[in-house]
């Protein structure tokens, strides 16, 4: 027993603030003097937990007066029954409307004694019994009382746990189902009354089809009930019968809205089944199919209702094929949102930003698009559909769970707001309406926590959930992939094997049977992964069909998918990012290099969603992060492995951006060159760190295309190594030390790998392969002064310092300048010698069987032609034209034009040829996955090369264009280089 000395001494201790609270307590016999009367403390504690204790106590007092001498029975029941306390005080503290009902019908409190769950199966019998034999006002009155009594029972079950925490918690889904079942029971009772009121009602058949929330079994406490009527027989009688149903139910229970019928309010209230079928097949708009998603027969002729569903259900699941279906649904949501008053957008639970419609529209759109091929999505309930979408992989598990929790929370707030006065409202209280916020928070089961009041906790939770809903809505509702899936014909989602093979052949797959095997492998089983692939593949198959080689694209996709099967974000990324799907399909259907890299560098895949990230940073600084990352490794092998990994990522990023046409050729060449430089520098640094005491400085000189920052995907790295002894170290010891370091660098970088090779080529060093790998600066100076041949001076034109000791590298470059930029230029004999060497290269080095008109490197008008022409001009004139002192072919060509050494037209012809040959050479590597200089002249490889270079249409036209460009350049070369 509670110690009387410890009992509260003021009603305020129980949350009662109204002035008449003490008077009401005393009248009920629950308070005497300054303390609660003995045995009534449990009632007062329960009262304090009510959403609004003052409102609950006022309801008790009104009920006491209404009961009169029957009050002691209720008083004893409240004292003895926890279930009744929880139910009755929760209802009285939440709803003035239900309080009014109980006061008007005081003995109905007994309906709340039973703590068994409400039985929805009892609703229809109870309501029909209530109106048995009645018509007109008597029937309406009886139906209203019984409907409100059952509604009160549902609310009591819904709210009891708020007041008595040990009472059973009934979740939102069950409450919404009960409310919907009660509405259906009311419609059946109203139809029973209407049948007695309408003459000759037996001369027609009428089916009542629930739509909207009633159809989905997710009705509110206060809501219109949307219906459609289907009739047979005498339609005039059926129409009067339907009108009577609407009138009886509307006066007794809720407004019945038939505006979703064909042609809306302007259309016939009742149509035949054929009339409905004709309308939906010929005239219905997109939103009408969206509405039919939730249709279900609920009253009247069951067989007619089933036939109605048999007619409309197939139409619902083909609606997504309609032209502009997805944009239409998205536009409809925007129109709904635009009608919310500007000042209420953030408070409107139903229509505002982050409101219930955001969830419902997103879920319905996903259902209508994906449900064509997956019958498990054909569910009317929003929460159940969300769960199915999550299970099926159409949205992420976390997104589905977050969306579901947020939706249930917002619907619960909507229920609590409507209960108060039984009015249809969706408006969240204003931030400064503390009393309303507190009442709503308590009714929703929220408590003060962490120094925040109940109203503050509610505000924080509401904003969190609304923001969560809006973010997920925008992510899912405007997902680009939706439109792509909607564009796939429904029949293509569920073809037989022979039909699928025929469709694949029609799409351009050369081996449909092989494609079917890939599809089967990707979609086999019932796993979540297989479901996501089933949703993605129809879109991907169409996308691959637009690429040069659909079969290669699908095979590559299978290999990538199998390689990344355990990567948790892979399929999620494809499902959620339409841009990634589009771009990945384009890459896989064009390139062999990209999928080979992708399985080993999957971290690049998310970059396809972000053009800025894919394009990347300034190509001149691209190697900085690589050098920085590798410098953190002390272990030599790990350092080089890290360098290779980072190079692989950058190579894939650049190749992807290149194939997608997002970067110019210069960015590609500079990026590839600087990545190579960074790898070489990182490897050199790692080897030097591991080699012990440093006996010499080493500088790396880039040559060839590396020196000119014009490297391609298949280019080797031509380099020279120069060293300088440390103080007190002999030249011989320094050379041995440096050679050991360089040999180790070459061994590590040249090691076999699945990546494109890292070939360090030192054949341009003095004496070629017969000469020492590393020389001192003085040794280079002596060699070039005494033994250098003309071809070596020509090779030095593209030399630049790229790594190692910067001071040593600068002195090397300064030392070779007189060799490569002779002050007096070239005499006639030297010019003849260069021409002779070039002619010999053309005759001897062009591979046997190669087509000189399409060989990008050594063919007529190819890279070698342009580069040798520029280099001849540099050797002849760089001594007096500083602009020609550049390792870059492109810059050298521009400088020669500016110096008047060739005309603008000739320069343009050479530039066009060089650019086209460089792009073509790169494209060959991207398409075939290995280096090659010969353009394919037919087949899908030619189509892929043309596509990689941005040439749409006939690949043969691209080949003709290449030959024309090369011929124009060759004519210029004949005049300028050969002097003919």
Phi, psi and omega in degrees: 000141181289135177295120181305330182291342183260000181289147177302149183251007179211140176303335180300334179294346178255019177082010181269123184241345181290146184298328184269009182301314180297321179298315179296321179296317180294320179297326179283348182084018184259000184211138178217129182064242181247014184220160172295148175288155186299134177089352183256001180300320178302324178295317183290324176296317177297319178301321182293338180268355179296150179308321176222094184304320180297317180294320179296317180294321176299320178296320177298316182296318178295323179291322177301314180296317182294326182282331181062236183286358175269358180302317182305327178297314178294322180301313179296319181296322178293322182291324187265339189244109178297321182298314180295318178304312182298315184290309187291313182291329176294316180294313182295327181275356182247333192219114173292327181294315179288331173298315178301319180297314182293324177294320179288336181229067194300331181284354181285356175300334181296337178296341186264001182288319185294125181266009175286149179302148178297133181263107181298334179294342181272350187296305185298313177302320182294316182288319179296321178296324182296330183254010185303121178078358184262155174219169173054223188297323180298317179295317180300315182297314181295318180295320181299314182297312184291322178298314181293327178296316179291324176298320178297321178296317179298314180298322180296316177296320182296322191256348189305321184295339179293321183271319178239096188304339180280352179286156184298136176272129177251121186283166183305316185300318181291321179297313180298322178295317179298316179298320179292318179295324177295319178296319178297318178298321179295321178296321180292320178294319179297322177295324178297316178295315182300324179298330178278332184276330186265120179298146175060029181296342179281358180269008178218165173242137182224130174245135178257121181254118177282140178238180173057219185293327177293317178299326181273359184058047177219046185285154174274174172296320180233115182198149166298150173251113183278132181221161170229141181251136175239131183230160172220159183085222182283104185291334177295317177294317180299324180292318177295323179295315179298319179297321179294321176302312181298320182291312182296309181296322181295320180284331186264325194230303188196160177287133176259121186248119179253024184287349179275003179288162177310131182069010175063213183295341179278347183271170178297139180295322180235134176233158173286168177299317178296322178298318176297313183300314181298317181297311184293328180284331188247326193238343188298146177264169186304315185297334181290326176288325176298320179294322181293344179305329185255010183291142171202142177289135184230340184206163179083212186288111186294318183295320178294321177298320179295318180295323176301314180294324178297329180282313189274333185300313178298328179293323179301318188271010168241002183298329183294346178280348182298146180301132178062028182301307183298311177301326179297314180295319179296320179294323179298318179298319179295322179295319178300315181295324181294339182276354177282129178307139188306319184285350185250001186306319184275356180247350183279105185295328187270305191256347186284178178295128182078016181265188185298323181296329177301317179292311187295317179295317181297314181295316182295321179296316178297319178298313185293328180281311186271340182289347176300324183252354183229104184291343179291347178269359184274071186235141181275328184286135180298313184292321178292323177295320177301314179298319179294320177298322177292316179299321183281353179084007181286334169224161183295151179302315181295317179298317180297317180294316180296317180299316181296315179297316181296319181296314180297321179296313181293321178294324177296317176300318179300315178301313183294322179295319183287328181298327189305310180237010183053046177243150180279097180227151179226017188263117177291143181301152177294156183302330184266002178270077188298319183296315180293320178297318181295315180298317181293321179297313181293320178296333181270003177083014179271144181234161176297143179200150176057034180083000179259142176286171178302317182293324178291321176298317179298313180302314181297317182291320180298313181295321178299312183291320179296317178296321179297315179298314183296318180297314181290323177301311182293328179290318186268319186289327181254022180295122182302330183297333180302314180297321180296318179294318181298331181287343179283126180304143182302319182296336180286346180277345183212063181270155167289169182300315182292321178295320180296318179298319179295319179295318180297320178297319179295330179284347178110011177282125183286332181233077183303323181296319177294321178297320179298323178295320177296317181297316180299317181296323183284331186251006183295139175092186183240019181290162176301321180299316180295324179295317180296318178297323179297325178285325185280323192298320178304322177291314183295321180299319177293321180292318178298328181296340179269359181264168181297330184220085182302320182297315178296322179298314180293318177299315179297320179297319178298315181297316179296315182297319179291322179293327183256019184303326181265005176275111193296333186266355189299299182291328177299320179296316180295321181292320188269342185238098181299327180297322179296317180298312180302311184289320179297318179299317179298320182290314184290329180277000181240322193242141170268333181292317185300308180297326177298320178284324188297322182293341179253353177221059184295341181297346178280336186305315179301337180295339179296341179280344187230107183300318181298317179292324180290318178295322173083192187275182176304123184301336180289342181248012188297331184276350184300310179299324180296311180299319181295316182294317183291329182296344182280349183265128175272328179286128186298311183298318181293324180296315181289324176299318178296319179298317178298317181297315180292324176296320179300316179299313182293322179297317179293318180299313181295317180298319180294312179298323180294309181297329181275001176073030184263348183226147178283168182301318182301318179298320178299309184295316180294318180298312179299321180294314184288329174295316179299316179300317182296318178298314180298315179296316181296318179295318179299314180300318182295318180293317180298320179297326183271354188271002180082213184298131184279118183260352181200152169274146181232135174238145179249130180249120177282141180233173176056218182293330175296316179296326181273005185054042181233033183292146174251178182297329184256011185280143168283166176258104176278125183218161167238149176243130178235143182230166177216129185298145170288160180308131177084002181253136180287161178300320182295315179295321179297318181294320179296315179300312182295320179297321178297316180297312184294320178300320180292321177299314181296319181297317181293317183283328181275359182301144181305141182203157175284344179283163171307139189297151174251072186275115177268110187256120181246022185289347180274004179289160177309133181070009176059219183295342180277343184273166179297148182292323180231139175234158172283165179300318181295325179293317176300316183299315181295319181295309184295331180287328188250326191240350188301136176264168184299320182296331180288321175299321179296318180296325181291347178301334184253015181280138171208152177290133180231343182192167180086215184286114186293321181294317178296319179298319180296320180290327175295313181299318179297322181294324184273348183306315179296333181287316185269339178240067185299135184301320184269005181072211181246143173276175185299324180295319179294322179296316179298323181296316179297318179296322180295317180297317181297316180297321179295319178300315180299320185283324191257332189260347175292123185303149179298131179086355181289149177268111184296342180279346182228016175272115191291333184265303189254000181286171181294123183078015180273194185298314183299320179303311183292315184295318179295325179296314179297317183293325176299315179296325179293314180296326181284324194233353184296335178301328182246351179240097183303329182299337180280355182274074182216142177280355184268129177298316182298313180291324177297321179295317179295319181295321179297322179292315180297330181276359179079017181277347172206160182281165177299320181295316179296317179298318180296320180297317180291320180296316180299318181293317181296315180297313183294319180293320179295315179296319181294318179298317177296318182297323178300317179294316181298318184285314186267345179080008178209158184295146178190145182253347184266126176290137171294149184247003178195170172080189186288333176296319177297317179298321181291319177298315178300317179296317179299333179267008175083017180263110176273161177093208186291120178300331178298327177293323176298316181297318177298319179297318179299314182296320178298316180297317180294321180296318179298318179294320181297324178297321177294319182294322178301321181282314188277313184280311184270348177068027183257000000 
